[in-house]
């Protein structure tokens, strides 16, 4: 098997290198063939690995090569293949393959065609290195590599000022997270003496109760500090409040990227990371509470922002933020399996929604404003139906994949006893209503009602080509069925085996599984529960407000100006950050440079020394005029003084 | 090649003699000949240094490829050379970089070509000499001699304000080394020898050690440069021609940090331990303060110069963090990682800063401006060049997979063992390093074509592609597989760790 693992990871890299370096010679067709085939190979092999892991109980943990050895500690590049990894590999390679195919249509006329394919294949390689890693160092390697590709892809249209601002912002905000992550890794190395997952996880129970002093005099639990530092990394990559600000702006990149990187795979890296590190997080309830509360805030408050967006991609982006919040809440409640389950279902339906949005955008000639759309269902039936499926999955309509994963999370939070779980429960419940409201606001505004686009655009409206619609259909299928198939095993069963570790006292999913009687039972049970009715309420409200009485939202907007402003300004996060951090850093920089370097060091010390020497010498110089009679005069005076001294002594 | 073949002498004298030969073509009519001859000499020197790596014995910390001849017998000064795992990679870095400096100056230098090339070749020999000298007087002579070609390079081929920059550079560094000379003479009086290895075994009281440490500190800190004696570097870089900037950033700065590992740490371990707080503070100031200063630079070369100072802060931090580790954890685990990280950072910074300055040189040759504001949208007209620049920028920001990550990662891991807050401040480079580098990239590379001059730019030619491509390969190789580089260091670093842990009182 080791060669297969290597092939899975390296195949997209080869594709990326060929398309990137030889793009000109192989041409556009060559580029999309070589990359798509390379990712297809990864997908097929991932399926083989998936089968090997689940049917034959395969497990693999070994290094490929030694990156370096220092101080007796080996830093290695290697693979750990278990249930969690195999699942992630399927999600990553499948969505990536769909996006590759879709891109052939979406980027058809773009001059950077080859470059684009090279980037997305490079992304697939990086993401695979991240999920297949067997140690923290390689995890960080993949972590930063996906960040790099995200940077390159958000700024893909490098002439667009907003895009090149957004990509820098994304990279820097992620770096803030990585800053915490790196310190977390350093803590792991310091206390466990290894960066290898298995070694570290095995030693984790012994670390409980041990403390460190960050501020002299106060003891901090090592596990808590370590886990929170690591989680800060996850907050950056998975866009949790307050490090979420980069994700909405990342929509400046081409739509396939929004689907692949900023919805389905890269942003879920943080979720994956925490689940992978469940053997650490389980030993710190403080860290789990922290995770829970951060996730809850993100789930509810980012959803609210989705209500006031008019850019179709931004609505979906805020919905992504909110859903990532749900996954994080699940992690905090120790329902890691439910978190990963939602990660999987979300990857399919959110990629579907983004690609659907992309299909709409192509039809609308790159107008992304939902206020200019309406009635599109007549013109693009496949996009319409698949988008509806995606929306239903997103709001958790019974039977759709999102229903099972989201309901498991809500139930798990309800069952959790950690500090903050009551707050989190309220947030996730409220979030259900909000999700339904913004999703169907968008759905109704885009596909139903009056056709608000201009004549020219309307005349050219038509369904997208097959390379676009086939991926939509391919993604719609799992969006409907995958939850039904997997819920039993994945959320409540032993799907993840030993790859996820939960302490008995935290095992909320284990408790819930006693009352679980198959997916059908879950649906009938849901009929009597709040979430389902909240979701229906959201849809009904959206229908009423945007189909029946469109004047009401206007009125709300005009009467609640304060609240509306807060939402359209994204709670002032961006403004505050750019003022305090960006502005502040520049201010400090200017001060250090002009006052510290130029005035004090150069002005006072360096040139000051030079000047005082100059001043001193200018006085001394007066003694050396070069005139003979001056010297003769001094000599005569000197002689007379000496003679006088001798004579009178 | 037999074991006693004087490889080091050859590596020193081949470029020096070659440089003098090149001077015979000093008329600009013979410039093509001077170029070819220089290229041959630099490549030959590079080839001569390769056996230092391939025949290197990684199992010992003892000096290898040693040579020793009496030079000034009255003062027992020897011409003695040798390398260990610390100096050997630096020598190869020097001979590697010089090849690219010759190629990079191929068409650009039309005025006094032979003298330009000769200066670099002579300097190459002197620098290899500094890294391989085992006699402190030989070291000192070469150390000072090195200033002359550099002085000429900036003074003759430099920019408008070159006179101010050269004098500042010369006085700064010259003043610093005088103190080192005093310390060396003192130790000669104590030990009766100028041998650096004898100094390593010389017992001295703490007060004496502190004075010697401070004397060394002044000499080396100027060279690194460390805050607050760093202000000559931005000026020197801005005025120097591209080749001068490259050699300055890639090699000359390493002289200072090399001094710390070869002299300060092993000769005055107790003083190093007593004053480690000073070194750590200065290193952190370099990392944090200078990063802020880099952020607001308007001149690309100044920005990279400040970024160099910030990155060199990691080197000094890595060297001196070990004492705190020992004090706080009671175990020497982690000391070696800090030192090795610092050594890797020296090599890596040589590649990256060299490449960054070459990139600015490529732009300067076409636009005759270094100001960020004069650029914008360069990727539209120079896509290949931009790909390289973005790669080097990412390496400068310490992206894993590039060499820039390795050293910083190891030093941060090591610093965390010493103290959470030291690691915390050092790790801020992850944010600030990315901020100043990528902001520059955004303004220079991306965006719409900013003006007519940018619209007229032509992409890099084959010569430039070769230079940048080779450095890119080096940056990626060290980033993806640093193990071979670390392999040669282990024995020497382990020995150094023993030396600094043994008191000399």
Interface residues (C-beta under 8 A of the other chain):
Chain A: X65 X66 X67 X68 X69 X70 X71 X72 X73 X137 X140 X141 X144 X145 X148 X151 X152 X155 X158 X159 X161 X164 X165 X168 X171 X172 X175 X176 X178 X179 X182 X183 X185 X186 X187 X189 X190 X193 X212 X214 X585 X586 X588 X589 X590 X592 X593 X596 X597 X601 X602 X605 X606
Chain B: X168 X172 X228 X230 X231 X232 X289 X292 X293 X294 X295 X296 X297 X333 X334 X335 X336 X337 X340 X341 X377 X379 X380 X390 X394 X399 X400 X401 X405 X406 X409 X410 X412 X413 X415 X416 X417 X420 X421 X423 X424 X427 X428 X430 X431 X432 X434 X435 X438 X439 X442 X445 X446 X447 X448 X481 X482 X483 X486 X487 X490
